Amino acid sequence: MPPTGGEPSEVVAICQQAEAMGYGCVWFADHLMPPYTNPEGPLLECWTWLTTIAAKTSRIRVGTMTLANGFRQPGVLAKMAASLDVISGGRLEIGMGAGWSEREHKAYGLPFLATPTRIAQMAEAIAVMKLLFTQREATFKGVYYAIEGAYCEPKPLQKPHPPIWVGGAGEKLTLRVVARHADGWNCPHLPLPELRHKLDVLAAHCRVAGRDPASIRKSLLTSVLIAENEATLAKAALALAERQNVAVEQLPERMLVGTPEQCARQLRSYVDLGITDFILPFRSLADARSMQLFIERVASAFA
């Protein structure tokens, strides 16, 4: 998961390097201005990045984690997604979210409604997109969206459509949307007991929806601090803790921290719970050694 505000040539190089190393997918966040830092800072638009990286790679998949639903009408988004799936040779992953940055929506003149409404809109948007992906002529009339006699040609190469992920961990609403509409669920980094509870909640929603929970892929979005040995790891952990203004002991609560062997053991605990995919933010070419260590000595243990 490279930075969308980085120098374009460096971001392209990171993605190409990830492909050469054997990573499966490169994911981009969807924001119109930096959500955590200076709003005047540089940031390039997510869908433009996806198209660029798809054109400059040949194997690695491209995905969004996650699209802010309120930024685009679902009918138009479906057309964009189908087009990119065709152009990329069937390499698109669609990550959907309800959008969470009120400041960002208001800055761009986009409605920012109550959370339950935004989640309900996202569910309708997914339904609209699926119709356009699978039907010759699509008509839909919902509470928030409507299309009439809409065509989406050519259809996506992936059948019945590119995988649709839903990101978020809300138990009452978001996980219910996952159970009813999604091919995959993306979860932020959580301690194992909390993640186990979320998976139980998702399974309960699946039972109500008449769906096998095992049919839903599960991914974890987590940072990783990896080093070849304990001494190097200790120095890197201290530096990172100082930058983030937290105690070193708090880092494992936020991310994977360890040598390759330690990271592999931590990942095994998540895999045993049913996590199938891991999304890791590597922010610059300076992370190349970490990327290589992870793919060669951690991911290889699960191949």
C-alpha positions, -999 to 999 in steps of 0.1 A, spaced: 0 0 0 21 29 -13 16 66 -5 -8 83 -29 9 116 -22 44 105 -30 66 114 -59 49 97 -89 81 81 -102 89 67 -68 53 53 -63 55 36 -97 89 22 -87 75 8 -54 46 -9 -72 69 -24 -99 93 -36 -72 64 -52 -53 54 -70 -85 89 -82 -91 92 -95 -55 60 -115 -58 34 -95 -39 -2 -102 -50 -18 -67 -50 -11 -30 -46 -38 -11 -28 -45 27 -28 -64 48 -3 -91 71 -16 -88 106 -3 -90 140 -19 -67 157 5 -44 143 32 -67 131 60 -42 130 89 -16 157 81 -15 191 64 -45 194 41 -25 215 18 0 186 12 3 168 -21 -21 139 -29 -30 124 -62 -64 109 -69 -69 72 -62 -86 60 -94 -60 79 -115 -33 60 -96 -50 26 -102 -51 32 -139 -15 44 -140 -2 14 -121 -23 -11 -141 -6 3 -172 29 1 -158 26 -35 -144 16 -68 -159 8 -93 -131 1 -76 -98 -35 -68 -90 -46 -32 -83 -72 -23 -56 -88 4 -35 -88 3 3 -112 18 5 -132 39 -19 -152 67 -2 -187 59 -14 -199 95 -14 -172 106 -38 -188 90 -69 -222 79 -82 -223 41 -82 -234 38 -118 -205 59 -130 -181 40 -106 -193 7 -121 -185 19 -156 -150 30 -144 -144 -3 -127 -155 -24 -156 -133 -4 -180 -103 -7 -157 -108 -44 -153 -109 -49 -191 -79 -26 -196 -58 -43 -169 -66 -78 -181 -88 -87 -151 -67 -74 -123 -90 -51 -104 -101 -54 -67 -128 -31 -55 -127 -20 -19 -157 0 -7 -162 21 23 -188 46 36 -163 74 39 -153 88 73 -137 122 69 -163 149 74 -137 177 68 -129 162 34 -165 158 23 -174 194 33 -143 208 17 -153 194 -17 -190 202 -14 -200 166 -9 -228 156 15 -217 140 48 -247 124 63 -251 104 95 -231 72 97 -261 48 94 -272 66 63 -237 65 47 -235 28 53 -270 22 38 -259 43 8 -228 21 4 -250 -11 5 -272 3 -23 -242 14 -43 -228 -21 -43 -262 -35 -54 -263 -10 -83 -227 -19 -94 -235 -56 -93 -265 -51 -116 -244 -32 -141 -217 -58 -140 -240 -87 -146 -271 -76 -165 -274 -65 -201 -297 -36 -191 -298 -25 -155 -326 -7 -136 -327 0 -99 -348 22 -77 -337 25 -41 -339 49 -13 -307 67 -23 -298 57 -59 -317 50 -91 -307 39 -126 -329 32 -155 -321 13 -186 -283 16 -180 -258 -3 -199 -222 -12 -189 -204 -26 -219 -180 -41 -221 -185 -61 -189 -156 -68 -165 -134 -96 -175 -137 -112 -140 -169 -131 -136 -194 -124 -122 -175 -92 -114 -142 -80 -98 -140 -89 -61 -158 -64 -39 -144 -58 -5 -160 -38 23 -138 -21 49 -146 -13 85 -154 -30 118 -187 -17 129 -207 -46 143 -243 -36 138 -242 -21 103 -209 -25 84 -204 -62 91 -240 -68 81 -233 -52 47 -202 -75 44 -224 -105 51 -250 -95 25 -230 -79 -2 -192 -84 -1 -168 -109 -15 -142 -99 12 -139 -80 44 -111 -57 53 -104 -51 89 -80 -26 106 -54 -40 129 -70 -54 160 -57 -74 189 -65 -111 185 -93 -113 211 -111 -84 195 -107 -97 160 -120 -131 171 -151 -113 184 -156 -94 152 -154 -126 132 -180 -142 154 -203 -112 148 -197 -115 111 -206 -152 112 -238 -143 130 -248 -118 103 -239 -145 77 -263 -170 93 -291 -144 91 -282 -138 54 -281 -175 47 -244 -173 38 -214 -194 47 -189 -172 65 -161 -191 48 -172 -177 14 -160 -143 25 -123 -135 22 -108 -117 52 -80 -92 51 -61 -73 78 -47 -38 72 -16 -36 94 17 -19 94 49 -40 99 82 -32 115 106 -60 106 143 -64 110 168 -92 105 179 -94 141 169 -83 176 195 -55 178 185 -38 146 148 -43 155 153 -26 189 169 5 173 142 7 146 114 3 172 128 31 194 131 54 164 95 47 153 81 50 188 97 85 191 83 96 157 48 84 167 51 97 203 42 64 219 60 39 242 80 12 225 58 -13 243 27 1 226 39 -7 191 28 -43 190 -8 -31 198 -7 -12 166 12 -33 141 34 -64 135 68 -60 152 96 -85 151 123 -104 133 111 -125 103 105 -155 125 86 -135 151 64 -118 124 56 -152 109 44 -164 143 23 -134 147 8 -138 113 1 -175 120 -22 -165 148 -42 -143 124 -42 -170 97 -55 -195 122 -85 -172 128 -93 -171 91 -74 -141 78 -65 -148 42 -49 -115 30 -26 -89 46 -24 -53 34 9 -37 44 18 0 40 53 3 26 58 40 22 90 45 2 118 29 -17 137 30 15 114 2 27 127 -21 0 147 -42 25 116 -46 47 95 -56 16 121 -82 6 124 -96 42 87 -99 45 80 -116 12 110 -140 14 110 -150 50 75 -143 63 50 -147 34 69 -177 21 61 -196 52 24 -194 42 28 -202 5 
